[in-house]
Amino acid sequence: MKTYTAIEVRKSFGRILDEAAAGERCIIERAGVPVAAIVPLADVEAHDPERRRQRELEALDRIVRRARRLQRVHGPFAVDAAAMIRAQRDEREAHLKRVLDEHRAEREIRNDGTPK
């Protein structure tokens, strides 16, 4: 990335434009403080808020279409996320309780296999 003063830009604007067209990014300073940039057009298009919003809306539309297609193939989604998380939490707690009970039972058995 090159840096130019405002005076240099006035003197060499055509050359700086050619550099930007070739992919170079240029910072313009006034009194040593960066105040503007000249960037390739592709950079501007990539960061254009309207285009970004359009891409995001298109992505959301694709997600909605895919969800609808999945519902047609597999039927409506019967379980909501909160219910699924609660069920998984309950299963995990039950599993941990079983493991702890087995561990406690093993500790109560002597080395020769007889209960304490």
PLY file of the C-alpha trace (Angstrom):
ply
format ascii 1.0
element vertex 116
property float x
property float y
property float z
element edge 115
property int vertex1
property int vertex2
end_header
0.00 0.00 0.00
1.46 3.29 -1.07
1.00 6.63 0.65
0.80 9.96 -1.18
0.37 13.54 -0.06
-2.51 15.55 -1.47
-0.03 17.56 -3.54
1.49 14.38 -5.03
-1.98 13.17 -5.96
-2.74 16.46 -7.78
0.54 16.23 -9.71
0.32 12.50 -10.57
-3.37 11.62 -10.47
-3.33 9.72 -13.78
-0.41 7.50 -12.70
-2.02 6.84 -9.30
-5.28 5.89 -11.03
-3.35 3.46 -13.24
-1.80 1.92 -10.11
-5.22 1.54 -8.50
-6.57 -0.05 -11.67
-3.68 -2.52 -11.48
-4.68 -3.48 -7.91
-2.57 -1.09 -5.83
-4.20 0.55 -2.81
-3.17 4.15 -2.13
-3.59 6.26 0.99
-3.80 10.04 0.62
-2.52 12.18 3.46
-3.07 15.82 4.24
-0.61 17.34 6.74
0.62 13.82 7.57
-2.86 12.54 8.46
-4.55 9.87 6.29
-7.77 11.37 4.91
-8.74 9.22 1.91
-7.91 6.15 -0.11
-7.85 5.21 -3.75
-8.57 1.53 -4.14
-9.31 -0.83 -7.03
-12.96 -0.88 -8.06
-13.20 -4.55 -7.07
-12.49 -3.56 -3.44
-15.29 -1.03 -3.46
-17.75 -3.51 -4.94
-16.80 -6.11 -2.35
-17.52 -3.66 0.50
-20.52 -1.87 -0.98
-23.23 -1.94 1.72
-26.06 -2.36 -0.80
-24.36 -5.27 -2.55
-23.48 -6.86 0.79
-27.10 -6.58 1.92
-28.24 -8.09 -1.37
-25.82 -11.04 -0.96
-27.05 -11.60 2.61
-30.70 -11.55 1.51
-29.92 -14.01 -1.28
-28.20 -16.31 1.24
-31.23 -16.16 3.54
-33.51 -16.98 0.62
-31.36 -20.04 -0.17
-31.60 -21.17 3.47
-35.39 -20.77 3.48
-35.75 -22.68 0.19
-33.57 -25.51 1.52
-35.58 -25.71 4.76
-38.82 -25.90 2.80
-37.39 -28.60 0.55
-36.29 -30.60 3.60
-39.76 -30.26 5.11
-41.35 -31.56 1.90
-39.01 -34.57 1.87
-38.91 -35.38 5.60
-42.12 -33.78 6.84
-42.50 -30.86 9.22
-39.91 -30.44 11.93
-41.58 -31.91 14.99
-39.05 -30.90 17.65
-38.07 -27.36 18.43
-34.49 -26.54 19.42
-35.24 -25.83 23.08
-37.01 -29.17 23.57
-34.16 -31.00 21.86
-31.57 -29.32 24.11
-33.60 -30.15 27.24
-33.87 -33.81 26.16
-30.12 -34.02 25.50
-29.37 -32.43 28.89
-31.65 -34.94 30.65
-29.99 -37.85 28.84
-26.53 -36.57 29.80
-27.54 -36.18 33.46
-29.00 -39.70 33.54
-25.83 -41.11 31.96
-23.60 -39.32 34.50
-25.75 -40.60 37.36
-25.41 -44.20 36.09
-21.64 -43.86 35.75
-21.29 -42.42 39.26
-23.50 -45.15 40.75
-21.41 -47.85 39.02
-18.20 -46.24 40.26
-19.50 -46.09 43.84
-20.60 -49.73 43.64
-17.15 -50.81 42.40
-15.48 -48.99 45.30
-17.67 -50.87 47.79
-16.49 -54.29 46.52
-13.28 -55.67 48.05
-10.34 -56.82 46.01
-11.36 -60.48 46.46
-14.79 -59.76 44.99
-16.77 -59.80 48.22
-18.72 -56.76 49.40
-17.20 -54.66 52.21
0 1
1 2
2 3
3 4
4 5
5 6
6 7
7 8
8 9
9 10
10 11
11 12
12 13
13 14
14 15
15 16
16 17
17 18
18 19
19 20
20 21
21 22
22 23
23 24
24 25
25 26
26 27
27 28
28 29
29 30
30 31
31 32
32 33
33 34
34 35
35 36
36 37
37 38
38 39
39 40
40 41
41 42
42 43
43 44
44 45
45 46
46 47
47 48
48 49
49 50
50 51
51 52
52 53
53 54
54 55
55 56
56 57
57 58
58 59
59 60
60 61
61 62
62 63
63 64
64 65
65 66
66 67
67 68
68 69
69 70
70 71
71 72
72 73
73 74
74 75
75 76
76 77
77 78
78 79
79 80
80 81
81 82
82 83
83 84
84 85
85 86
86 87
87 88
88 89
89 90
90 91
91 92
92 93
93 94
94 95
95 96
96 97
97 98
98 99
99 100
100 101
101 102
102 103
103 104
104 105
105 106
106 107
107 108
108 109
109 110
110 111
111 112
112 113
113 114
114 115
